[in-house]
């Protein structure tokens, strides 16, 4: 297994938050509280022109992914109780999302 990181060339060799902020990068942080039932991705928009990324903290056995293209939060949960066959599946149909509260997030963009 391998992984390759590609850096933003506009930053030159200065990757500090100060340098990124000077180029207009903004951050938004807070918590998410869900409502309704699962089965579809949840729409989420941030007060940023272009969202470059979003980290949503895992909570109560759920893992979240922000889909920048469709401005939606995808919710995943573990589908198996045994470690040998553990894998993630997308949103649980019929899941009461109101049980997922105070989930911390950090979004950034220009």
C-alpha positions as CSV (number, residue, x, y, z in Angstrom):
1,X,0.0,0.0,0.0
2,X,1.2,3.5,-0.7
3,X,-0.2,7.1,-0.7
4,X,1.0,10.3,-2.4
5,X,0.3,13.8,-1.1
6,X,0.0,16.6,-3.6
7,X,0.4,20.1,-2.2
8,X,-1.2,23.4,-3.3
9,X,1.5,25.0,-5.4
10,X,0.1,28.5,-4.8
11,X,1.4,28.3,-1.2
12,X,5.0,28.1,-2.4
13,X,7.0,26.6,0.4
14,X,5.0,28.4,3.2
15,X,2.2,26.1,4.3
16,X,1.2,28.1,7.5
17,X,-2.4,28.9,8.4
18,X,-1.4,32.6,8.3
19,X,-0.3,32.3,4.7
20,X,-3.4,30.4,3.7
21,X,-5.6,33.1,5.5
22,X,-3.7,35.8,3.7
23,X,-4.8,34.1,0.4
24,X,-8.4,34.3,1.6
25,X,-8.9,30.8,3.2
26,X,-11.7,30.9,5.8
27,X,-12.7,28.4,8.4
28,X,-16.1,27.6,9.9
29,X,-16.5,25.4,12.9
30,X,-19.5,24.2,14.9
31,X,-21.7,21.2,15.6
32,X,-24.3,19.3,13.5
33,X,-27.6,18.1,14.7
34,X,-29.6,15.8,12.4
35,X,-33.4,15.4,12.1
36,X,-35.8,13.1,10.2
37,X,-34.9,9.5,9.2
38,X,-32.1,8.0,7.3
39,X,-32.1,6.7,3.7
40,X,-30.9,9.8,1.9
41,X,-27.9,12.1,2.1
42,X,-28.6,15.2,4.2
43,X,-28.1,18.7,2.6
44,X,-25.6,20.9,4.3
45,X,-24.3,24.3,3.1
46,X,-21.7,26.5,4.7
47,X,-21.2,30.3,4.6
48,X,-18.2,29.9,2.3
49,X,-18.0,30.7,-1.4
50,X,-16.2,27.5,-2.4
51,X,-15.9,24.7,0.2
52,X,-12.4,23.1,-0.2
53,X,-12.9,20.5,2.6
54,X,-14.9,19.5,5.6
55,X,-14.0,17.3,8.6
56,X,-16.9,15.8,10.5
57,X,-16.0,14.0,13.7
58,X,-17.3,10.4,14.0
59,X,-20.0,10.0,16.6
60,X,-22.1,7.2,18.1
61,X,-20.8,4.6,15.7
62,X,-21.4,6.7,12.6
63,X,-18.8,8.1,10.2
64,X,-19.6,11.1,8.1
65,X,-18.4,12.4,4.7
66,X,-19.1,15.8,3.2
67,X,-19.9,15.5,-0.6
68,X,-18.7,19.0,-1.9
69,X,-20.2,18.5,-5.3
70,X,-23.7,17.9,-4.1
71,X,-23.4,19.8,-0.7
72,X,-24.6,16.7,1.2
73,X,-23.5,14.8,4.3
74,X,-23.2,11.1,3.7
75,X,-23.7,9.0,6.8
76,X,-22.1,5.5,7.2
77,X,-22.2,2.9,10.0
78,X,-20.6,-0.4,10.7
79,X,-22.6,-3.2,9.1
80,X,-21.1,-6.1,11.0
81,X,-20.4,-6.8,14.7
82,X,-17.4,-9.0,14.1
83,X,-14.0,-7.6,13.4
84,X,-13.2,-10.2,10.7
85,X,-16.1,-8.9,8.6
86,X,-16.4,-5.3,9.6
87,X,-17.2,-2.8,6.9
88,X,-19.1,0.5,6.4
89,X,-22.4,0.9,4.7
90,X,-24.2,4.1,3.7
91,X,-27.1,5.6,5.5
92,X,-29.5,3.3,7.4
93,X,-33.0,3.5,5.9
94,X,-35.4,4.4,8.6
95,X,-32.8,5.3,11.2
96,X,-34.0,8.1,13.5
97,X,-31.3,10.7,12.8
98,X,-32.5,12.8,15.8
99,X,-30.3,10.5,17.9
100,X,-27.2,12.0,16.2
101,X,-26.5,15.4,17.9
102,X,-23.7,17.7,18.7
103,X,-21.3,16.3,16.1
104,X,-18.3,18.6,15.7
105,X,-17.2,19.8,12.3
106,X,-14.6,22.0,10.7
107,X,-15.1,23.3,7.2
108,X,-12.7,25.5,5.1
109,X,-12.9,27.3,1.8
110,X,-12.6,30.6,-0.1
